[in-house]
Amino acid sequence: MLAFYADHFVLPLPPGHRFPMRKYSMLREAVACVPGLMFREAPRAGDDALLLAHTPSYVADASSGLLDAARQREIGFPWSEAMVERSRRSAGATIEACRTALGEGIAVNLAGGTHHAYADKGGGFCFNDAAIAARVLQRDGRVRHVAVIDLDVHQGNGTASILQSDPTIFTLSLHGEKNYPFRKEASDLDVGLPDGCGDDAYAEALQVALDTLFDRFAPDLLIYLAGADPHEGDRLGRLKLSMDGLARRDTMVFEAALSRRLPVAVAMAGGYGNRIEDTVAVHAQTVGLAARYHARYALDSITPVRAVAA
């Protein structure tokens, strides 16, 4: 299974910055022993890709460092060339994970899931890789319909906003109802969970959500944002999922994909554990499970997606 990475593009963050940048290099080290996993450097997404989800003025200003102070604060990072390069590489990784999944069933971006980015502002880490990737695959004639399954603990408000009027892309967000963002956007399907939600209640809500998604929509491709922040040890999550509960979550998504012969591209999304090792362990568990499903796709000789004429 291919895993795309961009952790060697390191942002120069100020001391005390809360973003756990180290988790990406730690994750690549943690999954190096996963059988059959192969690493590939993420390519750089060009303006042609970014403009499928973002406004020309935002792409130009974010790329050249011309954002005003307020818009730069919304991104969450100080501007630097490294920030722009990493953001483009992260989007490129999700694009390539989607392309690879069409042929192999499943592939992973070891970063990505920047779902707070709107069309015209960063709102959390620059460019919205899931929205960009979905539209690149559509533009290239590879798929017609895409579903974004967002299981980060925070609602994918940017993704919902960008894709709100697009009937060809279905957005599902299962998130903490009282958590950030406090002003939610309208996804195609939003499921708000109470603080303290545990393994069983989460699995029940997810099953209903997946059933509803596939009753209402027939995707050619799934983009799965597998946030680590629903974990009970996450300082921003406020849910109470155990490692077993998160494995159950991932398994439900992968089984739903495999049973329908659907390719799935996985992005890591958020994770802010009190111990960074816990966040890395959650992400590593997701990657390991994805690799097992990749083997099942190959074993079953599954053609992951129906042919779509260009």
Secondary structure, DSSP 8 states (H G I E B T S, - for coil): -EEEE-TTS-----TT--S-THHHHHHHHHTTTSTT-EEEE-----HHHHTTTS-HHHHHHHHHT---HHHHHHHTS---HHHHHHHHHHHHHHHHHHHHHHHHSEEEESS---TT--SSS-SSSS--HHHHHHHHHHHTTS-S-EEEEE-SSS--HHHHHHHTT-TTEEEEEEEETTSS-SS----SEEEEE-TT--HHHHHHHHHHHHHHHHHH---SEEEEE--STTBTTBTTT---B-HHHHHHHHHHHHHHHHHTT--EEEE-----BSSHHHHHHHHHHHHHHHHHHHHHHHHTT---S-----
